[in-house]
Amino acid sequence: MRLNGAVKAVTIVSIPFFNVNSFQLNNPGATDTLEALMAYINGFSPNAREILLRFKMEETCKKLQEKGMLYEVCHRFSTFDCKLV
């Protein structure tokens, strides 16, 4: 999470995690959504990235991209109000 250009670590259940990528789910890019989303996932701290990998995020995103649905799914998820802090 970025705050005034700096990386802000978020702590949930006493385990801090962060993301150094500027990707925003509400603006994923219609032409390079998969590439942007993968860079976003790879920008997470190792502990958070491990969780995403266990949920097979990359494989799921690739399948959605192949079906032409990744952009729409990202856009719809961006409308959820799920504040972490």
Phi and psi restraints in degrees (range 20) as a CNS / XPLOR table:
assign (resid 1 and name C) (resid 2 and name N)
       (resid 2 and name CA) (resid 2 and name C) 1.0 -106.1 20.0 2
assign (resid 2 and name N) (resid 2 and name CA)
       (resid 2 and name C) (resid 3 and name N) 1.0 139.7 20.0 2
assign (resid 2 and name C) (resid 3 and name N)
       (resid 3 and name CA) (resid 3 and name C) 1.0 -137.8 20.0 2
assign (resid 3 and name N) (resid 3 and name CA)
       (resid 3 and name C) (resid 4 and name N) 1.0 112.3 20.0 2
assign (resid 3 and name C) (resid 4 and name N)
       (resid 4 and name CA) (resid 4 and name C) 1.0 54.0 20.0 2
assign (resid 4 and name N) (resid 4 and name CA)
       (resid 4 and name C) (resid 5 and name N) 1.0 41.4 20.0 2
assign (resid 4 and name C) (resid 5 and name N)
       (resid 5 and name CA) (resid 5 and name C) 1.0 81.9 20.0 2
assign (resid 5 and name N) (resid 5 and name CA)
       (resid 5 and name C) (resid 6 and name N) 1.0 -7.8 20.0 2
assign (resid 5 and name C) (resid 6 and name N)
       (resid 6 and name CA) (resid 6 and name C) 1.0 -103.1 20.0 2
assign (resid 6 and name N) (resid 6 and name CA)
       (resid 6 and name C) (resid 7 and name N) 1.0 153.3 20.0 2
assign (resid 6 and name C) (resid 7 and name N)
       (resid 7 and name CA) (resid 7 and name C) 1.0 -79.1 20.0 2
assign (resid 7 and name N) (resid 7 and name CA)
       (resid 7 and name C) (resid 8 and name N) 1.0 131.3 20.0 2
assign (resid 7 and name C) (resid 8 and name N)
       (resid 8 and name CA) (resid 8 and name C) 1.0 -112.2 20.0 2
assign (resid 8 and name N) (resid 8 and name CA)
       (resid 8 and name C) (resid 9 and name N) 1.0 124.0 20.0 2
assign (resid 8 and name C) (resid 9 and name N)
       (resid 9 and name CA) (resid 9 and name C) 1.0 -80.9 20.0 2
assign (resid 9 and name N) (resid 9 and name CA)
       (resid 9 and name C) (resid 10 and name N) 1.0 138.3 20.0 2
assign (resid 9 and name C) (resid 10 and name N)
       (resid 10 and name CA) (resid 10 and name C) 1.0 -108.6 20.0 2
assign (resid 10 and name N) (resid 10 and name CA)
       (resid 10 and name C) (resid 11 and name N) 1.0 134.4 20.0 2
assign (resid 10 and name C) (resid 11 and name N)
       (resid 11 and name CA) (resid 11 and name C) 1.0 -116.1 20.0 2
assign (resid 11 and name N) (resid 11 and name CA)
       (resid 11 and name C) (resid 12 and name N) 1.0 120.7 20.0 2
assign (resid 11 and name C) (resid 12 and name N)
       (resid 12 and name CA) (resid 12 and name C) 1.0 -130.1 20.0 2
assign (resid 12 and name N) (resid 12 and name CA)
       (resid 12 and name C) (resid 13 and name N) 1.0 129.6 20.0 2
assign (resid 12 and name C) (resid 13 and name N)
       (resid 13 and name CA) (resid 13 and name C) 1.0 57.9 20.0 2
assign (resid 13 and name N) (resid 13 and name CA)
       (resid 13 and name C) (resid 14 and name N) 1.0 39.9 20.0 2
assign (resid 13 and name C) (resid 14 and name N)
       (resid 14 and name CA) (resid 14 and name C) 1.0 62.8 20.0 2
assign (resid 14 and name N) (resid 14 and name CA)
       (resid 14 and name C) (resid 15 and name N) 1.0 17.4 20.0 2
assign (resid 14 and name C) (resid 15 and name N)
       (resid 15 and name CA) (resid 15 and name C) 1.0 -121.7 20.0 2
assign (resid 15 and name N) (resid 15 and name CA)
       (resid 15 and name C) (resid 16 and name N) 1.0 108.5 20.0 2
assign (resid 15 and name C) (resid 16 and name N)
       (resid 16 and name CA) (resid 16 and name C) 1.0 -73.4 20.0 2
assign (resid 16 and name N) (resid 16 and name CA)
       (resid 16 and name C) (resid 17 and name N) 1.0 146.5 20.0 2
assign (resid 16 and name C) (resid 17 and name N)
       (resid 17 and name CA) (resid 17 and name C) 1.0 -144.9 20.0 2
assign (resid 17 and name N) (resid 17 and name CA)
       (resid 17 and name C) (resid 18 and name N) 1.0 162.3 20.0 2
assign (resid 17 and name C) (resid 18 and name N)
       (resid 18 and name CA) (resid 18 and name C) 1.0 -152.9 20.0 2
assign (resid 18 and name N) (resid 18 and name CA)
       (resid 18 and name C) (resid 19 and name N) 1.0 169.0 20.0 2
assign (resid 18 and name C) (resid 19 and name N)
       (resid 19 and name CA) (resid 19 and name C) 1.0 -138.6 20.0 2
assign (resid 19 and name N) (resid 19 and name CA)
       (resid 19 and name C) (resid 20 and name N) 1.0 131.6 20.0 2
assign (resid 19 and name C) (resid 20 and name N)
       (resid 20 and name CA) (resid 20 and name C) 1.0 -99.9 20.0 2
assign (resid 20 and name N) (resid 20 and name CA)
       (resid 20 and name C) (resid 21 and name N) 1.0 5.4 20.0 2
assign (resid 20 and name C) (resid 21 and name N)
       (resid 21 and name CA) (resid 21 and name C) 1.0 -95.9 20.0 2
assign (resid 21 and name N) (resid 21 and name CA)
       (resid 21 and name C) (resid 22 and name N) 1.0 146.9 20.0 2
assign (resid 21 and name C) (resid 22 and name N)
       (resid 22 and name CA) (resid 22 and name C) 1.0 -91.2 20.0 2
assign (resid 22 and name N) (resid 22 and name CA)
       (resid 22 and name C) (resid 23 and name N) 1.0 5.7 20.0 2
assign (resid 22 and name C) (resid 23 and name N)
       (resid 23 and name CA) (resid 23 and name C) 1.0 -55.2 20.0 2
assign (resid 23 and name N) (resid 23 and name CA)
       (resid 23 and name C) (resid 24 and name N) 1.0 140.3 20.0 2
assign (resid 23 and name C) (resid 24 and name N)
       (resid 24 and name CA) (resid 24 and name C) 1.0 -124.9 20.0 2
assign (resid 24 and name N) (resid 24 and name CA)
       (resid 24 and name C) (resid 25 and name N) 1.0 127.6 20.0 2
assign (resid 24 and name C) (resid 25 and name N)
       (resid 25 and name CA) (resid 25 and name C) 1.0 -60.5 20.0 2
assign (resid 25 and name N) (resid 25 and name CA)
       (resid 25 and name C) (resid 26 and name N) 1.0 -29.7 20.0 2
assign (resid 25 and name C) (resid 26 and name N)
       (resid 26 and name CA) (resid 26 and name C) 1.0 -78.9 20.0 2
assign (resid 26 and name N) (resid 26 and name CA)
       (resid 26 and name C) (resid 27 and name N) 1.0 -1.8 20.0 2
assign (resid 26 and name C) (resid 27 and name N)
       (resid 27 and name CA) (resid 27 and name C) 1.0 -144.1 20.0 2
assign (resid 27 and name N) (resid 27 and name CA)
       (resid 27 and name C) (resid 28 and name N) 1.0 64.4 20.0 2
assign (resid 27 and name C) (resid 28 and name N)
       (resid 28 and name CA) (resid 28 and name C) 1.0 -75.0 20.0 2
assign (resid 28 and name N) (resid 28 and name CA)
       (resid 28 and name C) (resid 29 and name N) 1.0 -15.4 20.0 2
assign (resid 28 and name C) (resid 29 and name N)
       (resid 29 and name CA) (resid 29 and name C) 1.0 87.6 20.0 2
assign (resid 29 and name N) (resid 29 and name CA)
       (resid 29 and name C) (resid 30 and name N) 1.0 114.9 20.0 2
assign (resid 29 and name C) (resid 30 and name N)
       (resid 30 and name CA) (resid 30 and name C) 1.0 -70.7 20.0 2
assign (resid 30 and name N) (resid 30 and name CA)
       (resid 30 and name C) (resid 31 and name N) 1.0 -25.3 20.0 2
assign (resid 30 and name C) (resid 31 and name N)
       (resid 31 and name CA) (resid 31 and name C) 1.0 -97.1 20.0 2
assign (resid 31 and name N) (resid 31 and name CA)
       (resid 31 and name C) (resid 32 and name N) 1.0 -27.6 20.0 2
assign (resid 31 and name C) (resid 32 and name N)
       (resid 32 and name CA) (resid 32 and name C) 1.0 -127.9 20.0 2
assign (resid 32 and name N) (resid 32 and name CA)
       (resid 32 and name C) (resid 33 and name N) 1.0 40.3 20.0 2
assign (resid 32 and name C) (resid 33 and name N)
       (resid 33 and name CA) (resid 33 and name C) 1.0 -59.5 20.0 2
assign (resid 33 and name N) (resid 33 and name CA)
       (resid 33 and name C) (resid 34 and name N) 1.0 -46.2 20.0 2
assign (resid 33 and name C) (resid 34 and name N)
       (resid 34 and name CA) (resid 34 and name C) 1.0 -62.3 20.0 2
assign (resid 34 and name N) (resid 34 and name CA)
       (resid 34 and name C) (resid 35 and name N) 1.0 -47.1 20.0 2
assign (resid 34 and name C) (resid 35 and name N)
       (resid 35 and name CA) (resid 35 and name C) 1.0 -60.8 20.0 2
assign (resid 35 and name N) (resid 35 and name CA)
       (resid 35 and name C) (resid 36 and name N) 1.0 -44.3 20.0 2
assign (resid 35 and name C) (resid 36 and name N)
       (resid 36 and name CA) (resid 36 and name C) 1.0 -65.0 20.0 2
assign (resid 36 and name N) (resid 36 and name CA)
       (resid 36 and name C) (resid 37 and name N) 1.0 -40.8 20.0 2
assign (resid 36 and name C) (resid 37 and name N)
       (resid 37 and name CA) (resid 37 and name C) 1.0 -68.6 20.0 2
assign (resid 37 and name N) (resid 37 and name CA)
       (resid 37 and name C) (resid 38 and name N) 1.0 -38.3 20.0 2
assign (resid 37 and name C) (resid 38 and name N)
       (resid 38 and name CA) (resid 38 and name C) 1.0 -66.8 20.0 2
assign (resid 38 and name N) (resid 38 and name CA)
       (resid 38 and name C) (resid 39 and name N) 1.0 -39.0 20.0 2
assign (resid 38 and name C) (resid 39 and name N)
       (resid 39 and name CA) (resid 39 and name C) 1.0 -63.9 20.0 2
assign (resid 39 and name N) (resid 39 and name CA)
       (resid 39 and name C) (resid 40 and name N) 1.0 -38.2 20.0 2
assign (resid 39 and name C) (resid 40 and name N)
       (resid 40 and name CA) (resid 40 and name C) 1.0 -62.8 20.0 2
assign (resid 40 and name N) (resid 40 and name CA)
       (resid 40 and name C) (resid 41 and name N) 1.0 -48.0 20.0 2
assign (resid 40 and name C) (resid 41 and name N)
       (resid 41 and name CA) (resid 41 and name C) 1.0 -61.5 20.0 2
assign (resid 41 and name N) (resid 41 and name CA)
       (resid 41 and name C) (resid 42 and name N) 1.0 -42.5 20.0 2
assign (resid 41 and name C) (resid 42 and name N)
       (resid 42 and name CA) (resid 42 and name C) 1.0 -71.4 20.0 2
assign (resid 42 and name N) (resid 42 and name CA)
       (resid 42 and name C) (resid 43 and name N) 1.0 -13.6 20.0 2
assign (resid 42 and name C) (resid 43 and name N)
       (resid 43 and name CA) (resid 43 and name C) 1.0 -83.3 20.0 2
assign (resid 43 and name N) (resid 43 and name CA)
       (resid 43 and name C) (resid 44 and name N) 1.0 -7.8 20.0 2
assign (resid 43 and name C) (resid 44 and name N)
       (resid 44 and name CA) (resid 44 and name C) 1.0 -74.4 20.0 2
assign (resid 44 and name N) (resid 44 and name CA)
       (resid 44 and name C) (resid 45 and name N) 1.0 157.0 20.0 2
assign (resid 44 and name C) (resid 45 and name N)
       (resid 45 and name CA) (resid 45 and name C) 1.0 -61.5 20.0 2
assign (resid 45 and name N) (resid 45 and name CA)
       (resid 45 and name C) (resid 46 and name N) 1.0 154.8 20.0 2
assign (resid 45 and name C) (resid 46 and name N)
       (resid 46 and name CA) (resid 46 and name C) 1.0 -53.5 20.0 2
assign (resid 46 and name N) (resid 46 and name CA)
       (resid 46 and name C) (resid 47 and name N) 1.0 -38.3 20.0 2
assign (resid 46 and name C) (resid 47 and name N)
       (resid 47 and name CA) (resid 47 and name C) 1.0 -67.1 20.0 2
assign (resid 47 and name N) (resid 47 and name CA)
       (resid 47 and name C) (resid 48 and name N) 1.0 -38.8 20.0 2
assign (resid 47 and name C) (resid 48 and name N)
       (resid 48 and name CA) (resid 48 and name C) 1.0 -72.8 20.0 2
assign (resid 48 and name N) (resid 48 and name CA)
       (resid 48 and name C) (resid 49 and name N) 1.0 -39.6 20.0 2
assign (resid 48 and name C) (resid 49 and name N)
       (resid 49 and name CA) (resid 49 and name C) 1.0 -62.2 20.0 2
assign (resid 49 and name N) (resid 49 and name CA)
       (resid 49 and name C) (resid 50 and name N) 1.0 -37.0 20.0 2
assign (resid 49 and name C) (resid 50 and name N)
       (resid 50 and name CA) (resid 50 and name C) 1.0 -61.0 20.0 2
assign (resid 50 and name N) (resid 50 and name CA)
       (resid 50 and name C) (resid 51 and name N) 1.0 -40.2 20.0 2
assign (resid 50 and name C) (resid 51 and name N)
       (resid 51 and name CA) (resid 51 and name C) 1.0 -64.0 20.0 2
assign (resid 51 and name N) (resid 51 and name CA)
       (resid 51 and name C) (resid 52 and name N) 1.0 -46.1 20.0 2
assign (resid 51 and name C) (resid 52 and name N)
       (resid 52 and name CA) (resid 52 and name C) 1.0 -62.3 20.0 2
assign (resid 52 and name N) (resid 52 and name CA)
       (resid 52 and name C) (resid 53 and name N) 1.0 -38.3 20.0 2
assign (resid 52 and name C) (resid 53 and name N)
       (resid 53 and name CA) (resid 53 and name C) 1.0 -66.7 20.0 2
assign (resid 53 and name N) (resid 53 and name CA)
       (resid 53 and name C) (resid 54 and name N) 1.0 -37.0 20.0 2
assign (resid 53 and name C) (resid 54 and name N)
       (resid 54 and name CA) (resid 54 and name C) 1.0 -65.1 20.0 2
assign (resid 54 and name N) (resid 54 and name CA)
       (resid 54 and name C) (resid 55 and name N) 1.0 -28.0 20.0 2
assign (resid 54 and name C) (resid 55 and name N)
       (resid 55 and name CA) (resid 55 and name C) 1.0 -88.5 20.0 2
assign (resid 55 and name N) (resid 55 and name CA)
       (resid 55 and name C) (resid 56 and name N) 1.0 7.4 20.0 2
assign (resid 55 and name C) (resid 56 and name N)
       (resid 56 and name CA) (resid 56 and name C) 1.0 55.9 20.0 2
assign (resid 56 and name N) (resid 56 and name CA)
       (resid 56 and name C) (resid 57 and name N) 1.0 44.5 20.0 2
assign (resid 56 and name C) (resid 57 and name N)
       (resid 57 and name CA) (resid 57 and name C) 1.0 -60.6 20.0 2
assign (resid 57 and name N) (resid 57 and name CA)
       (resid 57 and name C) (resid 58 and name N) 1.0 -43.3 20.0 2
assign (resid 57 and name C) (resid 58 and name N)
       (resid 58 and name CA) (resid 58 and name C) 1.0 -63.3 20.0 2
assign (resid 58 and name N) (resid 58 and name CA)
       (resid 58 and name C) (resid 59 and name N) 1.0 -45.4 20.0 2
assign (resid 58 and name C) (resid 59 and name N)
       (resid 59 and name CA) (resid 59 and name C) 1.0 -62.2 20.0 2
assign (resid 59 and name N) (resid 59 and name CA)
       (resid 59 and name C) (resid 60 and name N) 1.0 -42.9 20.0 2
assign (resid 59 and name C) (resid 60 and name N)
       (resid 60 and name CA) (resid 60 and name C) 1.0 -64.3 20.0 2
assign (resid 60 and name N) (resid 60 and name CA)
       (resid 60 and name C) (resid 61 and name N) 1.0 -43.8 20.0 2
assign (resid 60 and name C) (resid 61 and name N)
       (resid 61 and name CA) (resid 61 and name C) 1.0 -63.6 20.0 2
assign (resid 61 and name N) (resid 61 and name CA)
       (resid 61 and name C) (resid 62 and name N) 1.0 -39.4 20.0 2
assign (resid 61 and name C) (resid 62 and name N)
       (resid 62 and name CA) (resid 62 and name C) 1.0 -64.1 20.0 2
assign (resid 62 and name N) (resid 62 and name CA)
       (resid 62 and name C) (resid 63 and name N) 1.0 -40.6 20.0 2
assign (resid 62 and name C) (resid 63 and name N)
       (resid 63 and name CA) (resid 63 and name C) 1.0 -63.9 20.0 2
assign (resid 63 and name N) (resid 63 and name CA)
       (resid 63 and name C) (resid 64 and name N) 1.0 -43.3 20.0 2
assign (resid 63 and name C) (resid 64 and name N)
       (resid 64 and name CA) (resid 64 and name C) 1.0 -63.3 20.0 2
assign (resid 64 and name N) (resid 64 and name CA)
       (resid 64 and name C) (resid 65 and name N) 1.0 -39.2 20.0 2
assign (resid 64 and name C) (resid 65 and name N)
       (resid 65 and name CA) (resid 65 and name C) 1.0 -63.6 20.0 2
assign (resid 65 and name N) (resid 65 and name CA)
       (resid 65 and name C) (resid 66 and name N) 1.0 -44.1 20.0 2
assign (resid 65 and name C) (resid 66 and name N)
       (resid 66 and name CA) (resid 66 and name C) 1.0 -59.6 20.0 2
assign (resid 66 and name N) (resid 66 and name CA)
       (resid 66 and name C) (resid 67 and name N) 1.0 -33.9 20.0 2
assign (resid 66 and name C) (resid 67 and name N)
       (resid 67 and name CA) (resid 67 and name C) 1.0 -88.5 20.0 2
assign (resid 67 and name N) (resid 67 and name CA)
       (resid 67 and name C) (resid 68 and name N) 1.0 0.7 20.0 2
assign (resid 67 and name C) (resid 68 and name N)
       (resid 68 and name CA) (resid 68 and name C) 1.0 72.7 20.0 2
assign (resid 68 and name N) (resid 68 and name CA)
       (resid 68 and name C) (resid 69 and name N) 1.0 26.4 20.0 2
assign (resid 68 and name C) (resid 69 and name N)
       (resid 69 and name CA) (resid 69 and name C) 1.0 -114.8 20.0 2
assign (resid 69 and name N) (resid 69 and name CA)
       (resid 69 and name C) (resid 70 and name N) 1.0 -7.6 20.0 2
assign (resid 69 and name C) (resid 70 and name N)
       (resid 70 and name CA) (resid 70 and name C) 1.0 -62.0 20.0 2
assign (resid 70 and name N) (resid 70 and name CA)
       (resid 70 and name C) (resid 71 and name N) 1.0 -46.3 20.0 2
assign (resid 70 and name C) (resid 71 and name N)
       (resid 71 and name CA) (resid 71 and name C) 1.0 -58.4 20.0 2
assign (resid 71 and name N) (resid 71 and name CA)
       (resid 71 and name C) (resid 72 and name N) 1.0 -46.4 20.0 2
assign (resid 71 and name C) (resid 72 and name N)
       (resid 72 and name CA) (resid 72 and name C) 1.0 -64.1 20.0 2
assign (resid 72 and name N) (resid 72 and name CA)
       (resid 72 and name C) (resid 73 and name N) 1.0 -41.5 20.0 2
assign (resid 72 and name C) (resid 73 and name N)
       (resid 73 and name CA) (resid 73 and name C) 1.0 -63.2 20.0 2
assign (resid 73 and name N) (resid 73 and name CA)
       (resid 73 and name C) (resid 74 and name N) 1.0 -45.9 20.0 2
assign (resid 73 and name C) (resid 74 and name N)
       (resid 74 and name CA) (resid 74 and name C) 1.0 -58.5 20.0 2
assign (resid 74 and name N) (resid 74 and name CA)
       (resid 74 and name C) (resid 75 and name N) 1.0 -45.6 20.0 2
assign (resid 74 and name C) (resid 75 and name N)
       (resid 75 and name CA) (resid 75 and name C) 1.0 -60.6 20.0 2
assign (resid 75 and name N) (resid 75 and name CA)
       (resid 75 and name C) (resid 76 and name N) 1.0 -44.4 20.0 2
assign (resid 75 and name C) (resid 76 and name N)
       (resid 76 and name CA) (resid 76 and name C) 1.0 -67.3 20.0 2
assign (resid 76 and name N) (resid 76 and name CA)
       (resid 76 and name C) (resid 77 and name N) 1.0 -40.6 20.0 2
assign (resid 76 and name C) (resid 77 and name N)
       (resid 77 and name CA) (resid 77 and name C) 1.0 -62.6 20.0 2
assign (resid 77 and name N) (resid 77 and name CA)
       (resid 77 and name C) (resid 78 and name N) 1.0 -31.5 20.0 2
assign (resid 77 and name C) (resid 78 and name N)
       (resid 78 and name CA) (resid 78 and name C) 1.0 -67.9 20.0 2
assign (resid 78 and name N) (resid 78 and name CA)
       (resid 78 and name C) (resid 79 and name N) 1.0 -16.3 20.0 2
assign (resid 78 and name C) (resid 79 and name N)
       (resid 79 and name CA) (resid 79 and name C) 1.0 -85.4 20.0 2
assign (resid 79 and name N) (resid 79 and name CA)
       (resid 79 and name C) (resid 80 and name N) 1.0 -11.4 20.0 2
assign (resid 79 and name C) (resid 80 and name N)
       (resid 80 and name CA) (resid 80 and name C) 1.0 -74.5 20.0 2
assign (resid 80 and name N) (resid 80 and name CA)
       (resid 80 and name C) (resid 81 and name N) 1.0 138.6 20.0 2
assign (resid 80 and name C) (resid 81 and name N)
       (resid 81 and name CA) (resid 81 and name C) 1.0 -93.6 20.0 2
assign (resid 81 and name N) (resid 81 and name CA)
       (resid 81 and name C) (resid 82 and name N) 1.0 94.5 20.0 2
assign (resid 81 and name C) (resid 82 and name N)
       (resid 82 and name CA) (resid 82 and name C) 1.0 -130.1 20.0 2
assign (resid 82 and name N) (resid 82 and name CA)
       (resid 82 and name C) (resid 83 and name N) 1.0 70.2 20.0 2
assign (resid 82 and name C) (resid 83 and name N)
       (resid 83 and name CA) (resid 83 and name C) 1.0 -69.1 20.0 2
assign (resid 83 and name N) (resid 83 and name CA)
       (resid 83 and name C) (resid 84 and name N) 1.0 131.1 20.0 2
assign (resid 83 and name C) (resid 84 and name N)
       (resid 84 and name CA) (resid 84 and name C) 1.0 -86.0 20.0 2
assign (resid 84 and name N) (resid 84 and name CA)
       (resid 84 and name C) (resid 85 and name N) 1.0 -26.6 20.0 2
